[in-house]
Amino acid sequence: INLKGVNIMSLELRNVSMKVDGQTYIYNTNLTLKKGTMNVLLGRTLSGKTTLMRIMAGLDVPTSGHIFWEGKDVTGMRVQDRKIAMVYQQFINYPSMSVYDNIATPLRIMKKDEAFIDQEVRKTAKLMRLDNILDRKPLELSGGQQQRCALARSLVKGSGLVLLDEPLANLDYKLREELREEIPKMFEESGAIFVYATTEPEEALLLGGNVATLWEGNITQFDETAKVYHNPNNAITAKVFSNPAMNFLDIKKEGAFIYYGKNEKVEATDVLEKLEDGNYLAGFRPNHLELTKHSDNSIKFSAHLDVTEITGSETFLHMHHDDDNWIGLVHGVHDLEYNSKLSVYLDTRHIFIFATDGDLIHTASYVQER
């Protein structure tokens, strides 16, 4: 095995793939995660997040490729022999034990002495804000405290790799928001590699660090989270990293005009003016569609409203423009009539331009101005 280029302070997946009964779950993947980083796996259900985590943990052996940990090839090494911890959305605590004993369990299995155990349990409990409830049983705790207890038990082992598979999915909204903010701060001091799987783009943005976007077993992009969000390298990444998903429109540049829909056209201005003649895919996020014109750069679209969802402070507009289904996210409460004609506006500075094969050609200029 060629070890050239392996970062000894990292977890590296080199040419890793996974097939089960002839079905491909993970396509050829190369990924390097450095120590002390938070790394989010972002993708829809069945995109390959859990499979990738199980390969990292050693629970599954890849069909092809190798896994290196701190420069050592650990492909095929038993999970028991690796310094890893994994926390699932169904968090597990021992109900008959106190919080202290729950956290101490891994160290006792490792046969550490009691003085060391006490020191590490209290240090980890303080990090997780559990130090004042160490004598309580899990059933006496709130959902957020129970999850922090499960996380503390994973961290206390001194694991170099901590895998979090949608750990907040079963908590209520308020607790999820609280822990999303706390988790990066909690893990800053540990120096471990953290891998956090989620289906929610907002969660990835809040956690920060790096993000790998997954689509049908492929990692479509891996970089700093903000960079991927503002500069998706293809239409699939843009679709994954947008909630609701990014809207798309086939367009054609011909001379001084942009043609779209059924014989609609608009003068090519701003970024559209700079395009060479040809066919493209325009992408724009739901929150950039507006019900009133706010800019001289705005394009007007005539759409039909399918349904509205009012959240209180915002309204989701589900609509169709010719054969394209779009979602708009507008501020305020808008009680609009079903199947009514709707005029929506889009500032051209918010448009991403992709080639017809999906590759990014131009990032929205409002991002470049920031």
Stockholm file with secondary structure:
# STOCKHOLM 1.0

chainA/1-370         INLKGVNIMSLELRNVSMKVDGQTYIYNTNLTLKKGTMNVLLGRTLSGKTTLMRIMAGLDVPTSGHIFWEGKDVTGMRVQDRKIAMVYQQFINYPSMSVYDNIATPLRIMKKDEAFIDQEVRKTAKLMRLDNILDRKPLELSGGQQQRCALARSLVKGSGLVLLDEPLANLDYKLREELREEIPKMFEESGAIFVYATTEPEEALLLGGNVATLWEGNITQFDETAKVYHNPNNAITAKVFSNPAMNFLDIKKEGAFIYYGKNEKVEATDVLEKLEDGNYLAGFRPNHLELTKHSDNSIKFSAHLDVTEITGSETFLHMHHDDDNWIGLVHGVHDLEYNSKLSVYLDTRHIFIFATDGDLIHTASYVQER
#=GR chainA/1-370 SS CCCTTCCTTEEEEEEEEEEETTEEEEEEEEEEEETTCEEEEECCTTSSHHHHHHHHHTSSCCSEEEEEETTEECTTCCGGGSCEEEEESSCCCCTTSCHHHHHHHHHHHTTCCHHHHHHHHHHHHHHTTCTTCTTSCGGGSCHHHHHHHHHHHHHTTTCSEEEEESTTTTSCHHHHHHHHHHHHHHHTTTCCEEEEEESCHHHHHHHCSEEEEEETTEEEEEEEHHHHHHSCSBHHHHHHTSSSCCEEEEEEEETTEEEETTTEEEECCHHHHTSCSEEEEEEECGGGEESSCCCTTEEEEEEEEEEEEECSSEEEEEEEETTEEEEEEEESCCCCCTTCEEEEEEEGGGCEEECTTSBEEECCHHHHTC
#=GC SS_cons         CCCTTCCTTEEEEEEEEEEETTEEEEEEEEEEEETTCEEEEECCTTSSHHHHHHHHHTSSCCSEEEEEETTEECTTCCGGGSCEEEEESSCCCCTTSCHHHHHHHHHHHTTCCHHHHHHHHHHHHHHTTCTTCTTSCGGGSCHHHHHHHHHHHHHTTTCSEEEEESTTTTSCHHHHHHHHHHHHHHHTTTCCEEEEEESCHHHHHHHCSEEEEEETTEEEEEEEHHHHHHSCSBHHHHHHTSSSCCEEEEEEEETTEEEETTTEEEECCHHHHTSCSEEEEEEECGGGEESSCCCTTEEEEEEEEEEEEECSSEEEEEEEETTEEEEEEEESCCCCCTTCEEEEEEEGGGCEEECTTSBEEECCHHHHTC
//
